[in-house]
Amino acid sequence: MTRSPVPPHPPGAVWLEPGNGGVVLHLRGEVDAATVARWEQDRPSTGTDGTAQGVVVAVDASAAAFLNSTGVALLVRETDAHRRAGGRPELRNPSRAVLQVLRLTGMAGLFDVVTD
């Protein structure tokens, strides 16, 4: 029996979109050191209308296939202002792999996990 190759995860991407009550951080594909490095280099400081982006109040992880410790640090850092202001960021529709990494690192408790 010949094993079929494991398909590669899609390249990672991170972006911001306006959401209800603040900004939503979106994750797609492999959120690893390379993805985070690109994000940190390209992260917009202002929105398309020229105003400040605002506070990240939620993370949409529905399209994330992989998250490593660098990605975990990104989520904690990007949602820190919301926690300091007394909020609790949402983690929306995380894959099993993403949720497992957050649990293993002890960071899952920083988020309200929301699934549709």
N, CA, C and O of each residue as an XYZ file, in Angstrom:
464
protein
N       0.845     -1.173      0.000
C       0.000      0.000      0.000
C       0.888      1.232      0.000
O       1.826      1.328      0.791
N       0.597      2.161     -0.874
C       1.342      3.407     -0.963
C       0.560      4.492     -0.238
O      -0.631      4.694     -0.478
N       1.254      5.180      0.649
C       0.605      6.280      1.365
C       0.569      7.516      0.493
O       1.539      7.844     -0.189
N      -0.535      8.178      0.525
C      -0.621      9.421     -0.232
C       0.046     10.528      0.573
O      -0.004     10.520      1.803
N       0.663     11.472     -0.110
C       1.332     12.561      0.601
C       0.314     13.426      1.340
O      -0.820     13.604      0.895
N       0.737     13.943      2.445
C      -0.106     14.854      3.205
C      -0.101     16.199      2.486
O       0.962     16.758      2.216
N      -1.287     16.717      2.177
C      -1.300     18.012      1.486
C      -0.771     19.101      2.406
O      -1.024     19.072      3.610
N      -0.044     20.056      1.854
C       0.475     21.136      2.692
C      -0.657     22.053      3.143
O      -1.664     22.214      2.453
N      -0.468     22.642      4.301
C      -1.431     23.639      4.759
C      -1.280     24.872      3.871
O      -0.200     25.136      3.343
N      -2.358     25.615      3.713
C      -2.239     26.845      2.925
C      -1.324     27.832      3.642
O      -1.221     27.807      4.868
N      -0.664     28.695      2.886
C       0.189     29.704      3.513
C      -0.623     30.530      4.500
O      -1.822     30.738      4.317
N       0.035     30.986      5.529
C      -0.655     31.740      6.564
C      -0.904     33.183      6.183
O      -0.182     33.777      5.383
N      -1.941     33.722      6.776
C      -2.263     35.134      6.589
C      -2.945     35.646      7.849
O      -3.640     34.906      8.545
N      -2.731     36.922      8.123
C      -3.346     37.608      9.250
C      -3.807     38.962      8.743
O      -3.066     39.649      8.040
N      -5.034     39.353      9.098
C      -5.514     40.668      8.706
C      -6.567     41.148      9.707
O      -7.103     40.368     10.495
N      -6.844     42.435      9.654
C      -7.819     43.071     10.537
C      -9.031     43.515      9.737
O      -8.912     43.931      8.584
N     -10.210     43.422     10.366
C     -11.432     43.960      9.788
C     -12.243     44.594     10.902
O     -12.195     44.133     12.042
N     -12.987     45.645     10.589
C     -13.860     46.235     11.603
C     -14.914     45.216     12.018
O     -15.396     44.429     11.203
N     -15.256     45.246     13.286
C     -16.279     44.344     13.793
C     -17.184     45.068     14.762
O     -17.042     46.270     14.985
N     -18.102     44.338     15.330
C     -19.047     44.897     16.280
C     -18.331     45.176     17.597
O     -17.933     44.240     18.291
N     -18.164     46.440     17.947
C     -17.520     46.804     19.205
C     -16.015     46.902     19.150
O     -15.378     47.124     20.180
N     -15.427     46.742     17.979
C     -13.973     46.832     17.864
C     -13.490     46.185     16.587
O     -14.207     46.128     15.588
N     -12.274     45.703     16.634
C     -11.622     45.130     15.462
C     -11.530     43.615     15.623
O     -11.349     43.109     16.731
N     -11.658     42.892     14.500
C     -11.526     41.437     14.491
C     -10.227     41.085     13.780
O      -9.979     41.537     12.662
N      -9.404     40.278     14.434
C      -8.176     39.757     13.848
C      -8.515     38.426     13.186
O      -9.034     37.523     13.842
N      -8.227     38.299     11.901
C      -8.523     37.077     11.155
C      -7.240     36.284     10.920
O      -6.181     36.849     10.643
N      -7.361     34.968     11.038
C      -6.239     34.062     10.794
C      -6.625     33.087      9.695
O      -7.769     32.641      9.618
N      -5.643     32.757      8.830
C      -5.885     31.772      7.780
C      -4.629     30.940      7.584
O      -3.517     31.464      7.638
N      -4.804     29.653      7.359
C      -3.696     28.758      7.043
C      -2.779     28.525      8.220
O      -3.226     28.428      9.363
N      -1.493     28.437      7.934
C      -0.472     28.203      8.957
C      -0.042     29.526      9.572
O       0.580     30.354      8.908
N      -0.372     29.719     10.832
C       0.044     30.933     11.525
C       1.280     30.550     12.329
O       1.196     30.097     13.471
N       2.426     30.749     11.691
C       3.711     30.345     12.265
C       4.651     31.552     12.297
O       4.223     32.683     12.068
N       5.922     31.309     12.578
C       6.890     32.405     12.704
C       6.970     33.247     11.437
O       7.074     34.471     11.519
N       6.923     32.618     10.275
C       7.016     33.366      9.011
C       5.778     34.248      8.810
O       5.891     35.397      8.385
N       4.609     33.707      9.117
C       3.373     34.470      8.983
C       3.368     35.658      9.930
O       3.009     36.769      9.541
N       3.771     35.418     11.186
C       3.793     36.497     12.180
C       4.822     37.559     11.794
O       4.568     38.750     11.970
N       5.965     37.151     11.275
C       6.983     38.121     10.856
C       6.441     39.021      9.740
O       6.670     40.230      9.751
N       5.720     38.428      8.774
C       5.112     39.237      7.705
C       4.087     40.195      8.292
O       4.028     41.359      7.898
N       3.278     39.712      9.234
C       2.268     40.554      9.878
C       2.914     41.718     10.598
O       2.472     42.857     10.453
N       3.944     41.454     11.363
C       4.593     42.517     12.124
C       5.227     43.554     11.209
O       5.286     44.733     11.557
N       5.694     43.132     10.058
C       6.279     44.065      9.095
C       5.205     44.887      8.392
O       5.405     46.073      8.129
N       4.069     44.266      8.088
C       3.046     44.907      7.266
C       1.826     45.393      8.040
O       0.913     45.957      7.437
N       1.781     45.193      9.355
C       0.582     45.519     10.136
C       0.200     46.979      9.936
O       1.012     47.877     10.162
N      -1.042     47.214      9.512
C      -1.481     48.599      9.332
C      -1.706     49.275     10.682
O      -2.257     48.670     11.602
N      -1.287     50.507     10.792
C      -1.532     51.254     12.025
C      -2.827     52.047     11.925
O      -3.381     52.486     12.933
N      -3.301     52.224     10.698
C      -4.565     52.932     10.498
C      -5.438     52.148      9.531
O      -4.952     51.335      8.745
N      -6.715     52.406      9.604
C      -7.659     51.772      8.697
C      -7.625     52.417      7.324
O      -6.868     53.357      7.080
N      -8.442     51.908      6.448
C      -8.480     52.445      5.089
C      -8.986     53.878      5.057
O      -8.719     54.610      4.104
N      -9.721     54.286      6.100
C     -10.213     55.668      6.137
C      -9.245     56.611      6.845
O      -9.542     57.793      7.015
N      -8.074     56.086      7.264
C      -7.062     56.927      7.883
C      -7.181     57.053      9.387
O      -6.338     57.684     10.024
N      -8.223     56.457      9.972
C      -8.372     56.510     11.427
C      -7.649     55.335     12.082
O      -7.310     54.356     11.418
N      -7.423     55.441     13.369
C      -6.755     54.365     14.103
C      -7.579     53.087     14.000
O      -8.808     53.126     13.943
N      -6.876     51.945     13.978
C      -7.545     50.655     13.829
C      -8.489     50.338     14.975
O      -9.539     49.739     14.746
N      -8.158     50.712     16.180
C      -8.990     50.357     17.312
C      -8.476     49.120     18.016
O      -7.420     48.584     17.680
N      -9.237     48.682     18.989
C      -8.844     47.566     19.840
C      -9.338     46.254     19.247
O     -10.479     46.161     18.795
N      -8.481     45.247     19.251
C      -8.870     43.921     18.777
C      -9.715     43.266     19.866
O      -9.229     43.002     20.965
N     -10.989     43.006     19.550
C     -11.922     42.435     20.513
C     -12.238     40.972     20.227
O     -12.839     40.291     21.058
N     -11.830     40.483     19.047
C     -12.111     39.101     18.679
C     -11.072     38.595     17.698
O     -10.448     39.361     16.963
N     -10.906     37.276     17.708
C     -10.033     36.600     16.759
C     -10.877     35.571     16.024
O     -11.453     34.676     16.642
N     -10.950     35.700     14.703
C     -11.651     34.711     13.886
C     -10.617     33.699     13.421
O      -9.806     33.979     12.539
N     -10.659     32.516     14.030
C      -9.677     31.469     13.723
C     -10.293     30.356     12.888
O      -9.734     29.261     12.810
N     -11.431     30.618     12.265
C     -12.146     29.579     11.532
C     -11.367     29.033     10.335
O     -11.603     27.897      9.923
N     -10.455     29.808      9.775
C      -9.695     29.363      8.602
C      -8.245     29.030      8.943
O      -7.435     28.807      8.044
N      -7.912     28.994     10.235
C      -6.537     28.674     10.649
C      -6.379     27.161     10.752
O      -7.149     26.490     11.439
N      -5.374     26.638     10.064
C      -5.109     25.202     10.087
C      -4.037     24.832     11.102
O      -3.970     23.684     11.543
N      -3.197     25.794     11.477
C      -2.053     25.515     12.334
C      -1.694     26.788     13.086
O      -1.798     27.891     12.550
N      -1.271     26.622     14.330
C      -0.845     27.747     15.153
C       0.313     27.261     16.006
O       0.186     26.270     16.725
N       1.458     27.965     15.929
C       2.572     27.593     16.798
C       2.716     28.621     17.906
O       1.880     29.516     18.038
N       3.764     28.501     18.700
C       3.923     29.389     19.860
C       4.064     30.855     19.446
O       3.647     31.746     20.186
N       4.638     31.110     18.292
C       4.743     32.491     17.801
C       3.356     33.033     17.481
O       3.069     34.200     17.743
N       2.503     32.196     16.919
C       1.127     32.589     16.649
C       0.341     32.822     17.927
O      -0.468     33.747     18.002
N       0.576     31.982     18.939
C      -0.085     32.173     20.232
C       0.309     33.524     20.820
O      -0.542     34.271     21.302
N       1.600     33.832     20.776
C       2.073     35.121     21.297
C       1.414     36.277     20.549
O       1.083     37.294     21.159
N       1.220     36.138     19.249
C       0.547     37.167     18.457
C      -0.882     37.389     18.963
O      -1.301     38.531     19.150
N      -1.620     36.316     19.180
C      -3.004     36.445     19.647
C      -3.077     37.136     21.002
O      -3.921     38.005     21.223
N      -2.191     36.745     21.899
C      -2.176     37.348     23.235
C      -1.829     38.826     23.141
O      -2.472     39.662     23.774
N      -0.816     39.142     22.354
C      -0.364     40.537     22.209
C      -1.427     41.415     21.556
O      -1.679     42.528     22.017
N      -2.047     40.929     20.497
C      -3.022     41.737     19.754
C      -4.307     41.971     20.538
O      -5.002     42.957     20.294
N      -4.636     41.088     21.474
C      -5.868     41.240     22.244
C      -5.619     41.796     23.642
O      -6.560     41.938     24.423
N      -4.381     42.111     23.968
C      -4.024     42.568     25.307
C      -4.721     43.867     25.700
O      -5.154     44.000     26.844
N      -4.840     44.819     24.792
C      -5.466     46.106     25.118
C      -6.922     45.901     25.532
O      -7.415     46.589     26.426
N      -7.602     44.972     24.895
C      -9.007     44.703     25.242
C      -9.099     44.120     26.661
O      -9.981     44.500     27.431
N      -8.201     43.211     27.000
C      -8.187     42.643     28.349
C      -7.854     43.710     29.392
O      -8.472     43.756     30.456
N      -6.887     44.558     29.091
C      -6.518     45.622     30.038
C      -7.659     46.599     30.271
O      -7.747     47.206     31.338
N      -8.533     46.758     29.282
C      -9.687     47.643     29.416
C     -10.863     46.936     30.087
O     -11.949     47.505     30.199
N     -10.650     45.702     30.531
C     -11.687     44.968     31.236
C     -12.507     44.039     30.368
O     -13.459     43.423     30.848
N     -12.154     43.927     29.098
C     -12.887     43.046     28.192
C     -12.318     41.639     28.172
O     -11.272     41.359     28.758
N     -13.018     40.783     27.498
C     -12.563     39.402     27.303
C     -12.723     39.091     25.822
O     -13.847     38.974     25.334
N     -11.614     38.956     25.102
C     -11.714     38.748     23.656
C     -12.351     37.400     23.313
O     -12.212     36.419     24.043
N     -13.047     37.388     22.190
C     -13.642     36.158     21.672
C     -12.648     35.455     20.761
O     -11.885     36.098     20.040
N     -12.666     34.144     20.802
C     -11.951     33.307     19.845
C     -13.031     32.585     19.067
O     -13.686     31.686     19.595
N     -13.220     32.973     17.814
C     -14.343     32.491     17.016
C     -13.975     31.294     16.149
O     -13.041     31.342     15.348
N     -14.730     30.227     16.330
C     -14.650     29.024     15.503
C     -13.233     28.488     15.306
O     -12.824     28.249     14.170
N     -12.475     28.293     16.389
C     -11.124     27.761     16.209
C     -11.165     26.300     15.781
O     -12.049     25.544     16.185
N     -10.201     25.918     14.962
C     -10.078     24.507     14.599
C      -9.629     23.736     15.839
O      -9.177     24.324     16.822
N      -9.759     22.436     15.777
C      -9.319     21.581     16.879
C      -7.835     21.790     17.155
O      -7.418     21.831     18.313
N      -7.038     21.921     16.101
C      -5.586     22.103     16.261
C      -5.265     23.419     16.964
O      -4.401     23.454     17.840
N      -5.941     24.486     16.596
C      -5.703     25.798     17.212
C      -6.100     25.771     18.681
O      -5.360     26.251     19.540
N      -7.256     25.216     18.963
C      -7.725     25.159     20.345
C      -6.810     24.289     21.206
O      -6.569     24.604     22.371
N      -6.307     23.206     20.643
C      -5.396     22.333     21.390
C      -4.105     23.067     21.762
O      -3.631     22.940     22.891
N      -3.539     23.821     20.842
C      -2.315     24.568     21.129
C      -2.575     25.609     22.212
O      -1.756     25.781     23.115
N      -3.691     26.296     22.131
C      -4.011     27.302     23.155
C      -4.212     26.644     24.521
O      -3.815     27.208     25.541
N      -4.814     25.474     24.551
C      -4.987     24.764     25.821
C      -3.649     24.285     26.365
O      -3.379     24.419     27.559
N      -2.817     23.731     25.505
C      -1.513     23.221     25.942
C      -0.604     24.321     26.476
O       0.203     24.085     27.375
N      -0.736     25.517     25.923
C       0.095     26.631     26.370
C      -0.532     27.394     27.536
O       0.074     28.326     28.064
N      -1.732     27.005     27.937
C      -2.409     27.677     29.038
C      -3.036     29.007     28.655
O      -3.413     29.785     29.530
N      -3.153     29.277     27.375
C      -3.673     30.569     26.913
C      -5.151     30.524     26.530
O      -5.744     31.575     26.282
N      -5.754     29.360     26.475
C      -7.166     29.269     26.077
C      -8.057     30.025     27.046
O      -9.090     30.558     26.640
N      -7.685     30.083     28.308
C      -8.482     30.772     29.308
C      -8.529     32.281     29.144
O      -9.313     32.952     29.816
N      -7.700     32.826     28.259
C      -7.714     34.265     28.008
C      -8.830     34.681     27.060
O      -9.071     35.873     26.865
N      -9.512     33.701     26.471
C     -10.502     33.967     25.433
C     -11.830     33.312     25.768
O     -11.866     32.274     26.429
N     -12.917     33.912     25.316
C     -14.226     33.262     25.294
C     -14.312     32.554     23.948
O     -14.320     33.204     22.902
N     -14.378     31.233     23.970
C     -14.458     30.464     22.722
C     -15.908     30.450     22.254
O     -16.810     30.046     22.988
N     -16.114     30.898     21.023
C     -17.437     30.985     20.417
C     -17.453     30.116     19.168
O     -16.607     30.260     18.286
N     -18.428     29.210     19.104
C     -18.575     28.375     17.905
C     -19.978     28.545     17.355
O     -20.942     28.711     18.102
N     -20.072     28.502     16.045
C     -21.387     28.635     15.388
C     -21.999     27.269     15.195
O     -23.103     27.157     14.662
